[in-house]
Amino acid sequence: MSPVVVARGVTYELPNGRRLFENLTFSLSSRVTGLVGPNGAGKTCLARELMLLDEPTNNLDIYNVEFLERIVSGFQGAVVVVPHDARFFQHCGIDQELVLQPFQSGSPEI
């Protein structure tokens, strides 16, 4: 099975300078992936650094959309949002866009 996500060179250091991992490389190729390891290995830190939201405002009323906007804009880790709601996109404080184009054979990598 081909990887769905590949991460290379991931490093995480605690505020006290203790490095939990350096140049971590991993790929996710299954629908469900377990993050396992001994206590202190950085599992929780890695999980807390990522938030992935695909069309998060579907079926939400305005009050819950605004609540979610506050959660996303206040999150301290990395957030990837796939919104179809332009208002939500603008109110989340998104400072970077990753624009994907259809793959064509021979195209350079992003």
C-alpha positions as CSV (number, residue, x, y, z in Angstrom):
1,M,0.0,0.0,0.0
2,S,1.4,3.4,-0.9
3,P,1.9,6.0,1.8
4,V,-0.9,8.6,2.3
5,V,1.4,11.0,4.2
6,V,5.2,11.1,4.5
7,A,6.9,13.3,7.0
8,R,10.7,13.7,7.0
9,G,13.1,15.5,9.4
10,V,10.6,16.1,12.2
11,T,12.3,17.4,15.3
12,Y,10.6,18.2,18.7
13,E,12.3,19.9,21.6
14,L,10.8,20.7,25.0
15,P,11.0,24.2,26.4
16,N,13.7,23.0,28.8
17,G,15.9,22.0,25.9
18,R,15.3,18.2,26.1
19,R,15.0,16.9,22.6
20,L,12.4,14.1,22.3
21,F,13.2,13.2,18.7
22,E,15.3,14.5,15.9
23,N,15.0,14.0,12.1
24,L,12.1,11.6,12.7
25,T,10.8,10.2,9.4
26,F,7.6,8.3,9.1
27,S,4.9,7.5,6.6
28,L,1.2,6.7,7.1
29,S,-0.3,4.2,4.7
30,S,-3.2,2.7,6.6
31,R,-6.5,4.1,7.6
32,V,-5.7,3.7,11.3
33,T,-2.2,4.1,12.7
34,G,-1.2,3.5,16.3
35,L,1.4,5.8,17.9
36,V,3.2,3.6,20.4
37,G,6.4,3.7,22.4
38,P,7.6,4.0,26.0
39,N,6.7,6.8,28.3
40,G,8.8,9.8,27.6
41,A,9.3,9.0,23.9
42,G,7.2,11.9,22.7
43,K,4.0,10.3,21.6
44,T,1.7,12.8,23.4
45,C,3.8,15.8,22.3
46,L,3.6,14.7,18.6
47,A,-0.1,14.1,18.8
48,R,-0.7,17.5,20.5
49,E,1.1,19.3,17.7
50,L,-1.3,18.2,14.9
51,M,-4.9,19.1,14.1
52,L,-6.4,17.9,10.8
53,L,-9.9,19.1,9.9
54,D,-11.7,18.2,6.7
55,E,-14.7,20.3,6.0
56,P,-15.2,20.9,9.7
57,T,-18.2,23.3,9.4
58,N,-20.5,20.9,7.6
59,N,-23.8,20.6,9.5
60,L,-22.8,23.2,12.1
61,D,-24.9,26.2,13.0
62,I,-23.3,29.6,13.2
63,Y,-22.7,29.4,17.0
64,N,-20.8,26.2,16.7
65,V,-18.8,27.5,13.6
66,E,-17.7,30.5,15.7
67,F,-16.8,28.2,18.6
68,L,-14.7,26.0,16.2
69,E,-13.1,29.2,14.8
70,R,-11.9,30.1,18.3
71,I,-10.6,26.6,19.0
72,V,-8.6,26.6,15.7
73,S,-7.2,30.1,16.0
74,G,-6.1,29.4,19.6
75,F,-4.5,26.0,18.9
76,Q,-0.8,26.1,19.6
77,G,0.3,23.3,17.2
78,A,0.1,22.8,13.5
79,V,-3.4,22.9,11.9
80,V,-4.4,21.7,8.5
81,V,-7.9,22.8,7.5
82,V,-9.7,21.7,4.4
83,P,-12.6,24.2,4.4
84,H,-15.3,24.9,1.8
85,D,-16.5,27.8,3.9
86,A,-14.6,30.9,2.9
87,R,-15.8,32.8,6.1
88,F,-14.4,30.0,8.3
89,F,-11.1,30.0,6.4
90,Q,-10.8,33.8,6.9
91,H,-11.7,33.7,10.6
92,C,-9.3,31.0,11.7
93,G,-6.1,33.1,11.2
94,I,-4.7,30.9,8.5
95,D,-1.3,32.2,7.5
96,Q,-0.2,29.7,4.9
97,E,-2.0,28.0,2.1
98,L,-0.9,24.7,0.5
99,V,-2.4,24.7,-3.0
100,L,-2.6,21.2,-4.5
101,Q,-2.7,20.8,-8.3
102,P,-3.8,17.6,-10.1
103,F,-0.8,15.3,-10.6
104,Q,0.7,15.1,-14.0
105,S,3.4,12.6,-14.9
106,G,6.7,14.4,-14.9
107,S,5.5,17.3,-12.7
108,P,8.0,18.5,-10.1
109,E,7.2,17.7,-6.5
110,I,5.8,20.4,-4.2
